[in-house]
Amino acid sequence: MEFSEASLHLIIWVPLVLLWAFALFDLFHMPMSGLAKGLWALVIVFIPIIGVISYFMMRPTRTNQYAVQSPDQSGPDDDSLDHVARLHDLSERGVLDEAEYTAYKTYLVR
C-alpha cells in the first residue's frame, strides 16, 4: 500500500465510516417508533452516504430534552452552585473576607 492510498483511507474513508456509525448510534437513541427506526436503519446501511446525509437533515430535533415540566420540579441552579464554589475558593485563598463571602453567598442562594 502506497502512501497516497493510506492517506486516502485515513482522510476520506475513516471519517465516513465513523459518521455512518454515529448515525446508527444516534438513530437508536432517538424517540421514534420501531418501524421508523428500522426503515431509517435500512436506508443508512444500504445507501450509506445519501442515507446518512438525509437522516441528519430530517431527524427530529431534541430542543426541550431537559425542560422542566412543572414549577414543582425545579432543582438547584448549576450556575449558582458553581458561583458559590468559586466564592468559597476565593474565601479560602483570602481574597474575600468572611463578611463579603457571606453577603455574596446569600445573594446567590436567594
N, C-alpha and C positions, 0 to 999 in steps of 0.2 A: 504494500500500500504506500503510495507516494504521499508526500506532504500535502499536496493540493487535495487529494481525496480525503485525507484525515481532517484537514481543516474544513472541508465541505461538510463532513459528518458532524463535526463539533459546532460549526456556526449555524447550519441550517437544520439538520435532521434532529439533533438532540433537543433544541428548543421546541420544535414541532411536536415531538413525542411527549415532552413534558406538558405542553399546552393541551394536547389531546388527553393525557392522563388527568390533568387538572379539571378539564371539562367533565369527564366522567365522575370524578370525585365530587365536584360541585353539584352535578346533576342529582346524585343520590342523597344530598343534604338539603335539597330544595323541597318546600312543602307542595308537592304535586301528587296527583293520583298515580297509582301503579302503572296504569295504561299509558299515561303521558310520559312517565319516566322510561318505560320500555321502548316506546316509539322514539324518543329522543336518543336513547342509547343505541338503537339500531342505526339511526341517521348518523350519529357521531362515529360509530365503528365502521360502517360500510362506506361512508362518504367523508373521510377524515377532515380535510381542510375546510370544505364548504360546510360540513356539519358542525364543526367547532365554531366557525365564524357565525353561522346562523343561530346556534344555540346562545352564544354570548350576546348577540344582538336582540334576541326575542325572549330571553329568560325573564321571569318576573323578578322585580326588584324587592329587596327587603329593607324598605325605608324605616318602618316602625318596629323593627325587631326588638328593641329594648325600651319601647314606650311603656310608660306607667299606665295601667288600666284604670285605676281609680285613685282619688286623693289619699285613701287609707293605705295604699301600698307604697307610698314614698319612703325611701330609705335615706340614710345619711348621704350628703353630697360629697363625692370624692374630692372635689376641689377644696372644700372646706377642711377635710381631713388632712389633705396634703399641706395646706397653709398652716394648720395647727402644728403639724410635724415640723415644718420649717421654722415656725416661731419657737418651738421647743429647742430645736437645734441652735438657733441664734441665742436663746436664753442660756443654754449650756455653755456656749462659747464666750459668753459675757458681753455680747453685742447689745442685748436688751436686758434691762434690769427687771426685777420681779413685778413691779407695778406696770411697766409697759407690756410685759408678757401677758399679764392677767387682763389688761384692758383690751389688747388686740384679740386675745382668745375669746373673751366674752362677746366682742363684736362679731367675730366669725361664727361662733356657735349659734347665735340668735338667728 
